[in-house]
Amino acid sequence: MFSFAAPWVFVLLPLPALVYWLAPPHREKSSSIRIPFFRHVAKAAGVEPRSGSVIPRRAAFQTVTVIVIWCLLIIAMARPEKLGEPIVIEKSARDVVLALDISGSMDQRDFTSSDGTPTQRLAAVKDVLRQFIAERQGDRMALIIFGTRAFVQAPFTEDLNSLNGFLDQTQVGMAGPNTALGDAIGLGIRTFESSEVDQRLMIVLSDGADTSSRMTPVNAAAIAAEKGVVIYTVGVGDPDASGEDRVDLDALKDIADRTGGAYFFANDQDALAETYARIDELNPRIVETQSYRPRESLAHYPLRLVVLLMLMTLAAQHVAQRRRGAA
């Protein structure tokens, strides 16, 4: 498709004609020879002598060339463009924060893998999270790890391969042996401060009760609700255990309810995979669609013709002058 980026320039097209009609013509003085009987010659010829100057006349091909050059310059200034086929870009309007508990209790080998063998809790969680992350193409995701303290392992990124790399580097106990669930939620809220999208989703996975947070999980959940952050909580520990090893299911349910999210409990790898599939169903991905058409400028073509016509005109004038000189 062909179009002009500045079509208003065509209003200048009749400008030379207006100048020709309204402005006084250009006059040039010419040399002459005075003779004693000039008046008699003029009278015999029936011409009334007058003082003044000569209006130079332009050859027909010169007039046509000037008109064509002006039209080509106007076309070039109008910026002709060739429009390509529309290109549609889909961009996710959702940011996701994964908050992963890596306290000492995540080292227990009481999780059942898909083949029925017992496996480490964190290893089983990593296997499911890798698949979950790989299916989030287009989403921006961040990874927070927490134990005694909470840390941002990976800020928001669309490079999901690098996010999986950061997940692989996560080990049990690297953030301390205890569980700072409230601090992890608070850190996730601060992470969302750089987010400009409306759909903000936080997935919190924990296998223990909060024991070392400076902010209680309930207060953190209330702030998250005010900020428009929806929290889904996943419990993977043993609710019948004692002390820090007992997962606080009531707290996880309360956190999810306060933010409009949902709570899940997974005691094996298959249940954990179903949990993340269910989270996808509850929060369908919102996509922003943007489209544009690539533009290729064609202004250089009329400019090349202008240069070519000017060179041809100069060459023709030079040949005509040499012929007159030879004659």
Secondary structure, DSSP 8 states (H G I E B T S, - for coil): -EEES-GGGGGGTTHHHHHHHHS----B-------TTHHHHHHHHT-------B-----HHHHHHHHHHHHHHHHHHT-EEEE---EEEEEE-EEEEEEEE-SGGGG---EE-TTS-EE-HHHHHHHHHHHHHHT-TT-EEEEEEESSSEEEEEEEES-HHHHHHHHHT--TTTT-SS--HHHHHHHHHHHGGG--SSEEEEEEEESS---S-SS-HHHHHHHHHHTTEEEEEEE-SBTT--GGGB--HHHHHHHHHHHT--EEE-SBHHHHHHHHHHHHHHS---EEEEEE--EEE-THHHHHHHHHHHHHHHHHHHHHHHHHHH-
